[in-house]
Amino acid sequence: MSVPMQYDLTDRFFMKRGSTPCFDYFDRTKMKNGQYERMGWISFALLEPRFEQNCPAELREIIQSEAQKYFALMGSEVPIPTQDETVTLGYARADYCYEWAKQRHEDSVKWQPFRDLVTLNGYDFAHIYDFETKKRFRDHNGEIPPLIGGIGNWVMYDPSGAKPAYRAATSEGCAEAAKADGNFRTDIQAPQPDAPDPSVEDEYTDSSGFSPSS
């Protein structure tokens, strides 16, 4: 989402994004300490309008309208002017946090069967930066293992080093490349746990349900 650093609302009022995590609203007819005085603001966290006591009624209406506009954009990313980062609109709202947690849970449920299949194939995942910089990914000669594929942040590697590592833009892309090389199977199933040994009582329970303990 692209939001200008500053824009005019009317000839008199304007919005400016500064170092604070807010949309700040100013009145050109009011000065304080040599600067235009802030009359109100909308925080990135809650998207709720706030007003100074001397905020003109005309600007109050504008800020309330602006708050509705940004509320409709909840979840969008807005650049922070003084940092090379973004902030999520409405990130502290209970309704946003609920939807975010719900989506994470749904994604986790969808992801887990694939993740289990990767583990059964003897692979694990790493970010390309970690794979290239951290010692635990080096081979016995201290070298970075060769990668098949040259684009993307996902790396699927064999911790034992028996099979080659794959790099792709997605985790599924890594698995598809390994499958094409015959290094990844989709028909593997997790071994089922052995049934517990029958107890003495189980052995001596007849079809009527009698057992020595009854």
Sequence and secondary structure as in RCSB ss.txt:
>XXXX:A:sequence
MSVPMQYDLTDRFFMKRGSTPCFDYFDRTKMKNGQYERMGWISFALLEPRFEQNCPAELREIIQSEAQKYFALMG
SEVPIPTQDETVTLGYARADYCYEWAKQRHEDSVKWQPFRDLVTLNGYDFAHIYDFETKKRFRDHNGEIPPLIGG
IGNWVMYDPSGAKPAYRAATSEGCAEAAKADGNFRTDIQAPQPDAPDPSVEDEYTDSSGFSPSS
>XXXX:A:secstr
    SEEESSSSEEEE  SSSEEEEEEEEEEETTEEEEEEEEETTT  EEE TT  HHHHHHHHHHHHHHHTTTT
 EEE TTSS EEETTTT HHHHHHHHHHHHHHHHHHHHHHHHHHHTT EEEEHHHHHH GGGS TTS    EE  
SSSEEEE TTSSS EEEESSHHHHHHHHHHTT   SS            HHHHT  TT   TT 
